[in-house]
Amino acid sequence: MKKILIFAGTTEGRKLSEYLAEAEINHTICVATEYGAIVLRQHPLIKVHQGRMNQEQIERFLDDGKYGVVVDATHPFAKEITCNIKAALKEMGQGGTIIPYLRLKRNGIEEKENDVTYFETNEECVKALEDTEGNILLTTGSKELYKYCISEGIKHRLYVRVLPSVESLSLCTEQGICGKQVIAMQGPFTTEMNEAIIRQYEISYLVTKESGVPGGYQEKVSAAKKTGTKVFVIGCPEQGEGYSFPEICQKLKDMGGKNFQTKNPKKGNMEIPCGYPSMSQKQDISFEIILAGIGMGHRNGLTGEAARAIEEADILLGAERMIMTVCSKAEKYPFYQAEQIIPYLHDMQSGNTFTGNKKVVVLFSGDSGFYSGCQLLNEALKKEITEGRLNASLRILPGISSVAYLASCIGESYQDAAVYSTHGKKLCNLVRRIKSSPKTFLIMSGVKDINELGERLTNAGMQKCEIITGYQLSYEEQRVEKHTPVECMELKDEGLYTCFVRNPYAMQRRLTHGIADGQFIRDKVPMTKEEIREVSICKLRLKEKAVVYDIGSGTGSIAIEIAGISDDIQVYAVEQKHEAVLLIEKNKKKFELQNVTVVESRAPEGLTELPMATHAFIGGSGGRLKEILVSLRQMNPDMRVVVNAVSMETICEMREILSMDDMIKEEEIVQLQVSRAKKAGNYHLMQSENPVWICAFDFCGKEPERKA
């Protein structure tokens, strides 16, 4: 077997070294820093060289070691070391010593994200950041730090995540970045960990390299999406020619002229395949997968069954804060999402590291069936098992939820209470929900959620609500306390909270829409009248989780009525007149509706950036009805639409639309003439409103393909 030299610095390089060691292949691995050596696996067949080398030093090292093959597993952005390796090999080749060069390509991101901004260089990114405000999380490493510290407008806003090595910390100090601006941590970082850092440091912009799957790129982008953080990406340089991990393994096997072998106490010598295994090979390893709820987090809150599963586990997966709080002999990895766990299980099942039956336990906080990510993972795993890609059994263990725990602490039942979670998200129309419920349990995140709850209840005039907070439930620092909304605004202790809100003046929630005209803030802006609103909304045939455009919203009366039907409906009130936009915002605030988004724009131009609608109400078209309908159909060919018409011009436009049989179906046309009684002395006289045409229809699907 030729002597193998690996230039590492990436996860793939480390994995290749571990693979060769399992296969009983002597090799040397080169890393640049002391920290790079620390994270490598200790093994008698692995020789580690630490320190940066230039071209001449690499030549001497190759010659002295009599190496027969070089594997370049350095980072794609580490262009200098790759150039030095190639130059050294070329120089040696001219002298008659030819050493094969193999480039190990890392798994990249297959598709670019739509909601991130890409830059070719760090300098371009710096220039863009100078025009921004807010804190910046820099995850590009310490070597490029100086480029961002040149600008004083950026430097004081930087939070730099670097490896906890002497070299990295020294570079931070040299650039005047120290103290609270340095986050010295070793990855891999989960989405949850990235999200926690973003929230902790109130990050507005995250800067990263397009470093591929092993570099944690997707976890950064996912965390940014959840927190509304903008992402600036330094695009990955072209890697050029190279080989995947299985291809590199096969190349090394071919050069050695023999199969790689690993010792297995049960099966003796067994070949480690470099590619994906056949189905017969896959059966050599099977998993018993358990998705376990672990309660609030403290080990005292574990059920006996969950505790036994953790004790017997071979592999423990879950968010970092969970797997670190339990005692187990198992290997621990901070994976908790399907896109992390399933590829990991496939890699193990392929036989590249070991065989046999493995007990894998995935930990979830609270109860696995109660506001938990367990369900998504369960469905994804079931699909893999059913379709034959994963040889495994699967079961779920329940846990004790923080709601059940807090209810027991305060002697309350929760079967007759409203229960919601605001953990890691904004709950829509929270005050409206509490207004209509005598008892409400809330699963919350940090103290900011409690502060916001107190502020919103206070602003809504609900100061008489009693709030019981459960702080760090099940832990030694646990506190269960009563507060007023004002007191909640002043709490400062950071940690996990679950709370109970008692509303002694809860009002029964009305089941039908129908807000009186006089309740809206109107001014001089036209408004769809009450009876017309009710018929129009009925004709929309709304469903749960509908997305509705209210085009030509006016005072927002239609948008407000629809949003009040269900907190799960999202309404976009589109209006071009500024004075009307201000009125919609006032009515939105008055009726305490967060599921209304006001868009100041003409239609259809203002619709292009909005989420795709399932329903649309058109109360005002500005003479562009046909143009609006064509755009709506392009967005969603199955949309339900209701159009109101008062003027003869709009009625004529509507008539033209109705004649287009290839565009709409199931049309309904209703003309309403509403008369209201008004008192005149001792008499009540009927006074008529303008007649209104209401036209409702469905689009008839995609446009038919036209023949050439």
C-alpha positions, -999 to +999 in steps of 0.1 A: +000+000+000+014+034-009+020+058+020-009+082+022-006+119+031-039+138+038-039+176+039-070+182+061-088+212+076-124+200+069-149+175+083-143+153+052-106+152+058-112+141+094-137+115+083-114+101+057-087+097+083-111+079+106-122+057+077-086+047+069-078+040+105-109+017+108-095-001+077-061-005+094-043+018+069-013+038+082-014+074+070-003+109+079-027+139+083-015+175+081-034+203+099-025+239+101-032+247+138-029+232+172-067+232+175-069+213+142-048+186+158-069+185+190-102+177+172-086+147+153-093+112+165-064+096+185-053+064+168-020+044+166-023+043+128-027+081+124+004+103+124-004+140+128+017+169+115+008+203+128+019+236+112+015+256+081+039+248+052+049+267+021+057+250-012+094+242-004+084+228+030+058+206+015+084+193-010+108+184+018+080+168+038+069+146+009+104+136+001+114+128+036+082+108+042+084+089+009+047+094+004+031+077-026-002+096-028-015+130-016-052+137-008-061+174-007-090+177+017-085+213+026-113+239+026-125+252-008-117+287+003-081+278+013-067+285-021-031+292-010-025+257+005-040+240-025-018+260-048+013+252-027+005+215-028+001+214-065+032+235-071+053+212-049+040+181-067+047+196-101+083+206-090+089+171-078+074+156-109+099+176-130+127+160-109+114+125-117+093+119-085+056+116-096+031+115-067-006+112-075-028+141-064-064+135-054-087+164-046-116+155-021-146+176-030-170+185-002-207+182-005-221+216-016-254+233-015-273+221-046-296+252-049-290+288-040-315+303-015-338+329-028-337+351+003-300+356+007-276+381-009-245+367-026-211+384-030-181+372-049-156+387-024-154+398+012-146+433+000-180+435-018-198+422+013-180+448+035-192+476+011-228+464+013-226+461+051-216+498+054-251+508+042-268+487+069-278+491+105-279+465+133-256+439+147-236+415+124-227+379+131-195+371+112-190+333+107-163+334+080-134+327+104-106+348+119-084+350+088-107+373+069-116+394+100-092+423+092-112+430+060-143+437+081-125+457+108-112+483+083-146+500+085-153+516+119-190+517+109-189+479+108-163+470+135-183+481+165-214+461+153-195+428+148-200+396+167-173+372+155-177+334+158-143+317+156-126+285+167-115+285+204-078+284+194-050+306+204-044+317+168-080+327+162-083+346+195-050+364+188-062+376+154-094+389+171-074+408+197-051+423+170-081+437+152-096+452+185-123+426+187-125+412+222-148+406+251-185+402+243-178+405+206-160+371+204-180+339+203-153+312+205-169+278+198-163+246+179-191+233+156-210+216+143-238+242+150-274+231+148-302+254+136-313+258+172-278+268+184-275+294+155-310+307+163-301+311+200-270+331+191-289+353+167-315+361+193-290+365+222-269+391+203-299+407+184-283+400+151-296+417+120-271+404+094-254+370+093-223+368+071-212+333+060-193+315+033-211+291+010-193+263+028-215+234+019-233+208+041-204+199+064-197+236+070-232+241+085-244+264+058-280+252+057-283+254+095-272+290+094-297+299+067-325+280+084-319+299+117-318+332+098-352+324+082-367+317+116-355+349+131-360+372+101-322+378+098-307+389+065-280+366+051-249+378+032-230+349+015-195+349+001-200+325-028-181+293-028-152+293-054-153+267-081-138+235-068-128+223-102-120+187-107-121+163-078-136+132-063-164+125-039-157+107-006-167+072-020-146+079-051-116+088-031-119+057-011-121+036-043-091+053-058-070+046-026-082+010-027-072+006-064-037+021-056-032-003-028-043-034-048-062-049-019-095-045-001-097-023+030-105-045+060-120-037+094-121-060+124-156-069+136-158-092+167-189-109+155-182-113+118-144-113+116-129-095+086-153-076+065-148-053+035-159-017+040-177-006+008-168+028-006-201+034-024-237+029-013-244-007-002-266-032-018-298-042+000-281-073+014-253-051+028-279-027+043-294-055+064-261-059+082-271-029+103-305-021+117-317+006+140-341+007+169-351+043+168-369+059+198-383+094+197-384+104+234-400+133+252-378+142+281-400+167+299-388+202+309-351+192+308-340+181+343-333+144+347-359+142+376-386+150+350-378+119+329-403+090+328-388+057+338-392+044+302-374+074+287-346+070+313-341+034+304-340+042+267-313+068+273-293+045+294-294+017+268-288+040+238-258+035+215-264+069+198-281+099+214-294+127+191-312+160+199-306+197+204-273+204+222-288+217+254-308+184+258-282+158+250-257+175+273-280+173+303-284+135+303-259+110+315-253+083+289-225+062+276-239+067+241-222+087+213-239+122+213-245+143+182-265+176+181-289+165+153-327+169+158-341+177+123-350+152+096-326+167+071-297+161+096-307+127+111-318+108+080-285+113+060-266+105+092-285+071+095-279+064+058-242+069+062-240+045+091-262+020+074-239+020+044-214+001+065-186+026+062-179+026+100-196-004+117-223-031+115-248-046+139-279-034+156-279+002+170-303+018+195-308+054+184-326+077+208-337+112+196-346+136+225-374+162+224-382+187+251-416+184+269-441+159+255-434+143+221-470+148+211-475+184+223-460+213+203-431+191+195-409+186+164-413+149+170-442+146+145-423+159+115-393+136+122-416+106+128-433+111+094-400+115+076-386+083+093-417+063+086-414+072+049-377+061+048-386+028+065-417+021+044-399+028+011-370+005+021-343+030+024-338+025+061-338-008+080-353+003+113-381+000+139-396+032+152-415+041+183-424+072+204-422+078+241-443+106+257-429+131+282-442+155+308-451+188+292-444+221+310-481+229+309-490+197+328-462+204+353-472+240+359-509+230+362-500+205+389-479+232+407-508+257+409-536+231+413-553+240+380-568+218+353-559+224+317-586+203+299-608+234+300-581+260+293-568+274+260-532+262+254-508+279+230-471+280+223-451+311+215-418+293+219-396+305+191-424+322+172-449+350+173-484+339+182-510+357+161-537+377+179-526+366+214-546+394+232-578+385+214-573+349+223-568+357+260-598+381+260-621+352+251-607+326+275-610+325+314-579+303+315-549+303+292-516+284+293-487+297+273-454+279+265-429+307+261-392+312+254-371+338+272-380+367+295-386+390+264-418+369+257-430+376+292-422+413+290-441+415+257-471+396+271-473+421+300-470+451+276-497+438+252-522+431+280-515+465+296-520+483+263-553+464+258-566+476+292-564+441+307-544+450+338-567+429+360-555+396+344-535+375+368-504+359+354-486+330+371-451+324+357-433+291+359-395+299+356-370+271+348-395+244+357-381+212+372-347+227+378-332+238+411-338+275+403-375+268+396-399+297+407-437+298+404-449+333+410-479+356+406-476+388+386-497+416+372-492+425+335-472+456+346-450+435+368-443+411+339-430+440+319-403+445+345-390+409+348-354+405+339-343+369+347-334+350+315-346+314+311-375+292+299-410+303+310-444+287+309-472+308+322-509+307+332-532+337+325-564+340+344-589+365+329-618+371+353-636+392+326-634+368+297-659+375+270-675+348+249-661+350+214-686+357+186-689+328+162-700+348+132-686+378+114-707+410+114-691+441+128-714+471+127-704+499+104-702+524+133-674+504+149-649+511+122-627+542+121-639+556+087-632+593+081-640+601+044-627+569+029-653+547+011-663+515+029-681+483+019-713+484+040-722+458+066-748+437+047-727+437+015-696+426+035-714+397+050-727+383+017-694+389+000-674+371+027-699+342+026-694+339-012-656+336-006-661+302+010-631+307+032-612+277+047-588+273+076-553+287+069-566+307+039-544+335+025-566+363+013-560+395-008-583+424-001-577+445-031-588+481-030-592+477+008-605+512+016-610+514+054-600+477+056-635+466+067-634+434+046-599+426+057-607+431+094-639+410+092-621+381+075-591+382+099-614+381+129-631+349+117-599+328+124-565+335+138-551+311+112-562+331+083-537+356+068-551+387+051-532+412+029-550+446+026-538+462-006-546+499-010-529+526-031-543+557-013-521+568+016-550+582+037-568+549+034-537+529+044-535+550+076-571+541+083-565+504+078-536+505+102-558+523+128-586+497+124-561+468+126-548+482+159-583+489+173-595+453+166-561+438+178-554+418+147-519+408+138-530+386+109-537+416+087-507+429+067-512+464+051-497+469+016-495+504+002-495+498-036-515+495-067-527+462-079-516+440-096-480+454-091-482+452-053-491+415-053-459+401-068-440+400-035-468+386-014-474+349-004-497+331-029-533+337-021-560+311-019-588+337-021-592+373-033-618+400-027-618+429-051-636+460-038-618+485-060-599+479-092-591+514-105-603+504-139-578+475-141-601+446-132-591+423-161-554+430-156-557+421-119-577+389-126-551+377-152-523+383-126-543+365-099-548+335-121-511+333-129-504+333-092-529+306-084-551+290-111-574+275-084-581+307-065-616+317-053-625+353-062-653+377-053-657+411-071-680+439-059-692+464-085-711+497-080-703+518-110-716+510-145-680+509-158-670+481-134-702+462-142-693+463-179-658+451-171-673+423-151-696+413-180-665+410-203-648+387-177-678+365-173-678+358-211-644+342-208-654+306-203-618+293-204-609+315-174-636+311-148-661+285-136-690+281-112-698+319-113-725+333-091-740+368-096-760+385-069-774+420-069-782+435-035-802+465-028-801+474+010-826+497+026-823+509+062-850+524+084-844+559+096-866+577+121-885+608+110-906+621+139-929+593+150-923+574+117-896+550+104-888+556+067-868+532+046-837+548+030-820+529+002-783+524-003-767+521-038-773+487-055-742+465-055-734+436-079-715+407-062-698+383-086-681+351-072-663+325-092-634+300-092-605+301-117-607+270-139-572+258-134-541+263-156-544+277-190-546+251-218-515+246-238-518+263-272-510+243-303-483+256-325 
